[in-house]
Amino acid sequence: MEKYISYINQKTMDSSLDALYDISLSAKDRERAWQENKQLSQQVLSEYELDKVEKCIVLATGLLAGVVDVFFVTDTRLLLKSESNAIRDANGKSIHVTGSGYINRFVDKRIRNFYTIQETKELEKRFRVPYDPSTNQKLSIEVLGLHPKTHRLNSFGHDPILGFYYGVKDILNGTFTAINNAGEIIVQARPNANTSITLFQAIAIQFGHLRSDLSTKAGLPMPFMGQLMRLKGDMPKILMSMYEKGYNFSHFIAMGIPCLIIEVIIRVSYFAYSLYKGKTFAESIPINKPKVDKMLFYSYLITSGCNGVKMAGTRNIFAFNPNLWAMTLRYGISEFRRWITNEKERKRHEYVMNIYQNRIKDLDIEIENHLKFYGMIDKQMKSLVEEYRDKVINGNISTINPEEIERIKKLDKYVKMTPNVKLFLVKKGDVEIIESIIENGAPRIETTYVLSDSIIVDSYQTFPK
């Protein structure tokens, strides 16, 4: 009997596991799976694609920054009244670029007042450098175009960024690295230069000397502006003329205001809108997010388009805002890299497949639990059959409640008189009795679930094949 119940239990277990392994899909199942896959994919695609609100934010931000660049950095109305390489005020008087717009005037005033004249002189005396000659006097090699008004553009050490390489090197070596009007780089030793200093002292001297030039009328050149003189031809003379007319570091800061507007509005808007949509604080942080980069790229593209229209309309070189175009290029390269590597589809595939892999793991765990469960049930059934063998087969019914004795005797008598009837003693929740009835050679399974303590009488009949 134990063998028979184990066989039936194995059949039941196999049937249950077959249901778990069944991967056949109906049309309805396929449609549901497609919709689920689409919904899961959308969670990744939403990190790359802009919705209507985000598109409106991009458009408004780009146009706002464009208006600021067109009218408040270098006023287009003044550029229209000027020649291609100069700026004139409403009275026709030539003015510096730094006075050509409200933002330019504000930034230039702040920088010019950063150090007083006395503080500037003290900084010059305290942080003397070998790369600061303003004329060709006392130079062993002449630098064509070297002039007191433009010498900082000729000297690589005055570059606000690259100066910490060229300037520090000149300080340590006692040299002067310059570029002339022909785009030729000249490096020459400077007499009486102090070279007995450490690297950290040289960096401190470099920083101090740049501070001494910051608030002067000519100011520091734009970063990398001196390096453009390597292009030779007419470029060195054009750049020197632009620098002399105020295309300097303070103007560079002023031209960065539209970029600042874009960065702040886009990032703050993304953060607030993400929180509004229910994302967590960490998920809403606008750093290293594909969607943020896309929003920034389109905003810069719109603003750069405004700047392009400004340049085309005025035909004035001072209308050019290199900061906008540099940032457009920076985020454009980022977007192109994502497009060429098909990042969006790769991330979508990885995300969906990761979910499916986790579900497969969960299914494996469920199957393993089923195997453990049926193994436990099989052991329990065998143990219960052994326990009740004597009570049922040998007629040992002394443990049954007194009120059931008469009914059991009648059942026992009926069982003895009928060869195809079996008597079973079962307890609530403990015993699962399964019988197989063969009809015309075909197996059939009956399952009885015990809801309360009772005596079970089961009958069967055998049919000829």
Residue pairs with C-beta under 8 A, 6 or more apart in sequence:
1 385
1 389
2 381
2 382
2 385
2 386
4 436
5 381
5 382
5 385
5 433
5 434
6 378
6 381
6 382
8 434
8 435
8 436
8 445
9 374
9 377
9 378
9 381
9 434
10 374
10 378
11 445
12 374
12 434
12 445
12 447
13 370
13 371
13 374
16 370
16 374
17 367
17 370
17 371
20 363
20 366
20 367
20 370
21 367
25 33
37 352
40 351
40 352
40 355
41 348
41 351
41 352
43 351
44 344
44 347
44 348
44 351
44 352
45 344
45 348
46 291
47 289
47 290
47 291
47 347
48 290
48 291
48 294
48 338
48 343
48 344
48 347
49 291
50 58
50 291
50 294
50 295
50 298
53 273
54 270
54 273
54 291
54 295
57 265
57 266
57 269
57 273
57 295
58 266
58 295
58 298
58 299
58 302
59 302
61 261
61 262
61 265
61 266
61 269
61 299
61 302
62 262
62 298
62 299
62 300
62 301
62 302
62 303
62 306
63 302
63 303
63 306
64 261
64 265
65 258
65 259
65 261
65 262
65 299
65 302
65 303
65 306
65 324
66 258
66 302
66 303
66 305
66 306
66 307
67 306
68 103
68 257
68 258
68 261
69 255
69 258
69 303
69 306
69 307
69 310
69 321
69 324
70 76
70 306
70 307
70 310
71 77
71 101
72 101
72 102
72 103
72 257
73 100
73 101
73 103
73 104
73 254
73 255
73 257
73 258
73 321
74 87
74 97
74 100
74 101
74 104
74 318
74 319
75 100
75 101
75 102
76 310
76 313
76 314
76 319
78 87
78 88
78 89
78 90
78 95
78 100
78 101
79 87
79 100
79 310
79 314
79 316
79 318
79 319
80 313
80 314
81 88
81 90
81 92
82 88
82 314
82 316
82 318
83 316
84 315
84 316
84 317
85 238
85 241
85 242
85 245
85 316
85 317
85 318
86 94
86 245
86 318
87 94
87 95
87 96
87 97
87 100
87 245
87 316
87 318
88 94
88 95
89 95
89 99
94 245
96 108
96 245
96 246
97 104
97 242
97 245
97 246
97 247
97 248
97 251
97 318
98 104
98 105
98 107
98 108
98 246
98 248
98 250
98 251
98 254
99 105
99 108
99 246
100 318
101 254
103 254
103 257
104 250
104 251
104 254
106 254
107 250
107 251
107 253
107 254
107 257
108 246
108 250
108 251
108 254
111 214
111 215
111 219
111 249
111 250
111 253
112 215
112 217
112 250
113 215
114 214
114 215
115 123
115 211
115 212
115 214
115 215
116 215
119 215
120 212
120 215
120 216
123 208
123 209
123 211
123 212
124 209
124 212
126 208
127 205
127 208
127 209
127 211
127 212
128 209
129 157
129 167
129 170
129 171
129 205
129 206
129 209
130 170
130 171
130 174
130 175
130 176
130 190
130 193
131 155
131 156
131 157
131 158
131 166
131 167
131 170
131 171
131 175
131 176
131 177
131 178
131 190
132 151
132 155
132 157
132 158
132 209
133 139
133 146
133 151
133 176
133 190
134 146
134 147
134 148
134 151
135 146
135 147
135 148
135 151
136 142
136 143
136 146
138 191
139 146
139 176
139 188
140 188
140 189
141 186
141 188
143 154
143 178
143 179
143 180
143 186
144 180
144 181
144 182
145 154
145 180
145 181
145 236
145 237
145 240
146 154
146 178
146 180
149 218
149 244
150 218
150 240
150 243
150 244
152 158
152 213
152 218
152 220
152 221
152 243
153 221
153 225
153 226
153 229
153 239
153 240
153 243
154 178
154 179
154 180
154 226
154 229
154 240
155 176
155 177
155 178
155 226
156 162
156 163
156 166
156 167
156 177
156 178
156 179
156 226
156 227
157 163
157 166
157 167
157 170
157 171
157 176
157 177
157 206
157 209
158 167
158 210
158 213
158 220
158 221
158 226
159 166
159 167
159 221
159 223
159 224
159 225
159 226
159 227
160 210
160 220
160 221
160 222
160 223
160 249
161 223
161 224
162 223
162 224
162 226
162 227
163 206
163 210
164 203
164 206
164 207
166 177
167 206
167 209
167 210
168 199
168 202
168 203
168 206
169 175
169 177
170 176
170 177
171 197
171 202
171 205
171 206
172 195
172 197
172 199
172 202
173 189
173 195
174 189
174 190
174 193
174 194
174 195
175 187
175 188
175 189
175 190
175 193
176 187
176 188
176 189
176 190
177 185
177 186
177 187
178 185
178 186
178 187
179 185
179 186
179 226
179 229
179 230
179 236
180 186
180 236
181 236
181 237
181 240
182 232
182 236
183 229
183 230
183 231
183 232
183 233
183 235
183 236
185 230
197 205
210 220
213 219
213 220
214 220
214 249
218 243
218 244
218 248
219 248
219 249
219 250
220 248
220 249
221 243
221 248
221 249
222 247
222 248
222 249
222 251
222 252
222 322
223 249
223 252
225 239
225 243
225 247
228 235
228 239
229 235
229 236
229 239
229 240
238 317
242 317
242 318
245 318
247 318
252 323
255 321
255 322
255 323
255 324
256 323
258 303
258 321
258 323
258 324
259 300
259 323
259 324
259 327
262 296
262 299
262 300
262 303
262 327
263 296
266 286
266 292
266 295
266 296
266 299
267 286
267 292
268 286
270 284
270 286
270 289
270 291
270 292
270 295
271 284
271 285
271 286
274 283
274 284
275 281
275 284
286 292
290 338
290 343
290 344
293 331
293 334
293 335
294 335
296 327
296 331
297 328
297 331
297 332
297 334
297 335
300 324
300 327
300 328
300 331
301 328
301 332
303 324
304 321
304 324
304 325
304 328
307 319
307 320
307 321
307 324
307 325
310 319
311 319
311 320
337 343
338 344
377 432
380 430
381 431
381 432
384 430
384 431
388 424
388 425
388 426
388 431
390 396
391 397
391 399
391 425
392 423
392 424
392 425
395 412
397 405
397 408
397 412
397 425
400 408
400 425
400 455
404 455
407 455
408 455
411 423
411 455
411 457
412 423
414 421
414 457
415 421
415 422
415 423
415 457
418 459
420 459
420 460
420 461
420 462
421 457
421 458
421 459
422 435
422 457
422 458
422 459
422 460
423 455
423 456
423 457
424 431
424 433
424 455
424 456
424 457
424 458
425 455
425 456
426 433
426 450
426 453
426 454
426 455
426 456
427 450
427 453
428 450
428 451
428 452
428 453
429 450
430 450
431 450
432 447
432 448
432 449
432 450
433 448
433 450
433 456
433 458
434 445
434 446
434 447
434 448
435 445
435 446
435 458
435 460
436 443
436 444
436 445
436 446
437 444
437 446
437 460
437 461
438 444
438 462
438 463
439 463
440 463
440 465
441 465
446 458
448 456
448 458
